[in-house]
């Protein structure tokens, strides 16, 4: 798969789908490729997708992105429910909790 400008992937079947037997035979090489390609590797077993391998950096990116979107969704739900705080009040809350900003910050 190749990431497009919008962050989605374009599947490259010849490169990105591998039977589990081939993965076992070339595991070290495939793991090195994960890091350099930054594309997931789809592992098949009995002709069906069985697992997806990701480089650790890609896993971190995906989990951070999911956490961010979940936080945004929670914020939107809070706003839809009318649980909002005015800008000036947020400033007072942050100042009370963390201290006021100084010129250096």
C-alpha positions in Angstrom: 0.0 0.0 0.0 1.1 3.5 -0.6 -0.2 6.5 1.4 -1.8 9.1 -0.8 -1.9 12.9 -0.1 -5.0 12.5 2.0 -3.5 9.8 4.2 -5.3 6.8 2.8 -3.5 3.8 1.4 -3.4 2.4 -2.1 -3.0 -1.4 -2.0 -0.2 -3.0 -3.9 -1.2 -6.6 -4.0 2.1 -8.0 -5.1 4.0 -6.2 -2.3 1.6 -5.9 0.6 -0.2 -9.2 0.8 1.8 -12.3 1.8 0.8 -15.9 2.7 1.8 -16.8 6.3 4.2 -19.5 4.9 6.1 -16.9 2.9 6.2 -14.6 5.9 7.7 -17.3 8.1 10.4 -18.0 5.5 11.3 -14.3 5.1 10.3 -12.8 8.4 13.5 -10.7 9.0 13.4 -9.2 5.5 9.7 -8.4 5.7 10.1 -6.7 9.0 12.9 -4.5 7.6 10.6 -3.6 4.7 7.8 -2.6 7.1 10.0 0.1 8.5 11.3 1.4 5.2 8.0 1.3 3.3 5.8 2.6 6.1 3.0 0.4 4.6 1.1 -2.3 6.5 1.7 -6.0 5.5 -1.4 -8.1 5.2 -0.8 -11.7 6.1 -3.1 -14.4 4.7 -3.9 -17.9 6.0 -5.8 -20.4 3.9 -6.4 -17.6 1.3 -8.1 -15.2 3.8 -6.7 -12.2 5.6 -5.5 -13.3 9.0 -3.4 -10.4 10.3 -1.9 -7.0 9.5 1.7 -6.1 10.5 2.6 -2.5 11.0 5.9 -0.7 11.8 5.8 0.6 15.4 5.9 4.2 14.2 2.8 3.6 12.0 1.0 1.9 14.9 1.8 4.9 17.1 0.6 7.3 14.4 -2.7 5.4 14.0 -3.4 5.1 17.7 -2.5 8.8 18.3 -4.8 9.7 15.5 -7.6 7.6 16.8 -7.2 9.1 20.3 -7.3 12.6 18.8 -10.5 11.9 16.8 -12.1 10.3 19.9 -11.3 13.5 21.9 -12.8 15.7 19.2 -15.9 13.5 19.1 -16.2 13.8 22.9 -15.8 17.6 22.7 -18.5 17.8 20.0 -20.8 15.7 22.0 -20.2 18.0 25.1 -20.9 21.0 22.9 -24.1 19.5 21.5 -25.3 18.7 25.0 -24.7 22.4 26.0 -21.8 21.7 28.3 -19.6 24.6 27.1 -17.4 27.1 28.8 -16.8 30.7 27.6 -13.3 31.6 26.4 -12.5 33.9 29.4 -13.7 31.2 31.8 -11.3 28.7 30.2 -8.5 31.1 30.7 -9.3 31.5 34.4 -9.6 27.7 34.9 -6.2 27.2 33.2 -4.6 30.0 35.2 -5.9 28.5 38.4 -4.8 25.0 37.6 -1.4 25.7 36.0 -0.6 29.3 36.8 -0.7 32.3 34.5 1.4 32.4 31.3 4.5 34.5 31.5 6.1 36.4 28.6 8.6 33.6 28.0 5.9 31.0 27.4 
